[in-house]
Structure formats: structure tokens, C-alpha cells
Amino acid sequence: MIVPQEQYQTVREVADRLKVAETTVRHWIRTGDLRAIDIGKGWRIADADLKVFLMRHETAPRRPEAGTEGVR
């Protein structure tokens, strides 16, 4: 069985992507809101874990853009 390799991001990369401070990302990790792996050189966040974090913190489901209903 072949398992797809997970992609990981650093705290800095996640902070830059979300436009927040690195200390904010570390706070989320410390409180357990954002799952991360400590590999000795710093924390790494899997893309799948970041996606779960973002989905848990969204305020409402995304609505289809105007004029795109039914488009595949």
C-alpha cells in the first residue's frame, strides 16, 4: 500500500500564509488548537492539520460566487 507523503510547513510559513504573528501560531499549537509536530528544529504543521484548523474556525460555509451555480 502506498501512502501519500504529507506536506509540512514551518511556523513562519503558516504565519505568513495567514497574515498573523509567529507567536500567534505557536500559541495555537501550545493550546492544542493547531496540531503540529516538534522535529527538534522547530514545529512543523501538516497541510491536512492546517486545513482542519481553518475549517473549525470558519464562521460560515463558503457560498458559491454569483453566476457559478451549477457550473462544473
DOMI-982214 format. One record per atom (N, C-alpha, C): x, y, z. Coordinates in steps of 0.001 Angstrom, whole numbers, plus 500000, padded with zeros to 6 digits. Layout:
XYZ/...
END
This chain:
500852498819500000/500000500000500000/500897501243500000/500643502165499118/501413503410499022/500644504506499739/501311505161500690/500710506252501450/501245507563500902/500366508493500527/500857509773500009/501653510505501083/502766511112500673/503608511831501617/502961513152501985/502893513403503272/502302514621503811/503236515803503538/502679516973503276/503459518196503105/503393518975504416/504527519499504858/504612520217506122/505075521648505909/504620522530506797/505011523929506764/505596524313508115/506473525290508120/507036525806509361/506044526779509994/506323527138511251/505508528138511937/505527529442511143/506702529831510663/506818531076509893/505967531017508621/505996529896507914/505217529766506679/503719529863506950/503262529227508023/501838529307508373/501484530738508773/502324531366509557/502075532746509983/501997533683508775/502938533537507853/502925534370506642/501667534116505824/501308532852505692/500134532490504887/498850533068505472/498742533054506820/497516533520507478/497589534988507890/498743535629507635/498941537046507968/498764537285509472/499408536424510280/499416536573511731/500866536474512207/501096536789513462/502439536695514036/502800535232514300/504091534937514266/504550533588514586/504161533208516011/504151534182516920/503756533886518304/502300533434518384/501467533938517488/500070533510517446/499974532048517032/500729531656516028/500729530261515575/501246529358516692/502311529776517367/502846528982518483/501831528866519622/501063529926519849/500002529895520870/498950528847520494/498532528832519235/497552527844518781/498086526425518990/499372526234518735/499985524917518920/500004524566520408/500451525501521242/500565525271522683/499217524950523326/498143525607522864/496815525379523435/496114524171522838/496712523577521808/496111522399521197/495130522702520082/494955523973519736/494047524328518638/494583523881517282/495908523949517130/496549523592515869/497522522451516137/497293521328515491/498162520167515668/499472520404514928/500588520066515591/501905520243514993/502843519166515514/503952519008514818/504950518012515171/506251518741515480/506847518428516636/508132519014517013/509226518075516529/509992518504515525/511019517629514957/512411517969515478/512492518796516491/513785519162517048/514310520483516524/514052520776515262/514467522054514668/513327523062514708/512232522689515291/511064523563515345/509820522792514984/508723523468515113/507433522853514830/507190522768513324/506495521704512917/506044521540511532/504550521245511568/503823521879510669/502377521729510601/502024521069509276/501319519953509348/500893519248508142/499780520041507463/499779520019506139/498723520708505380/497342520246505821/497190518954506063/495889518410506473/495471518977507828/496419519127508755/496098519680510071/495741521156509985/496414521896509116/496077523307508927/494675523437508332/494351522560507409/493017522589506796/491939522335507852/492155521365508724/491194521068509800/491052522277510714/492179522885511089/492162524074511946/491326525184511314/491561525449510035/490831526519509351/489344526203509237/489007524961508980/487591524572508879/486882524730510229/487574524398511326/486975524525512664/486752525977513041/487500526885512448/487410528294512821/486660529156511810/486087528538510784/485336529357509837/484006529753510450/483500530916510059/482266531428510645/481029530905509934/481145530636508654/480006530139507884/480535529419506655/479778528466506147/480227527802504918/480366528808503783/481312528552502914/481526529416501758/480331529292500815/479851530429500343/478742530438499391/479294530451497971/478577529841497023/479026529908495630/479026531359495147/479988531678494300/480051533028493747/478872533238492798/478457534473492640/477331534808491768/477628534330490344/476687533637489773/476827533189488396/477545531872488226/477930531225489326/478641529961489199/477810528763489672/476566529004490043/475713527905490487/475553526910489344/475767525649489662/475566524615488672/476713524448487693/477750525257487785/478893525143486879/479808524040487394/480237523181486493/481129522085486884/482407522159486135/
END
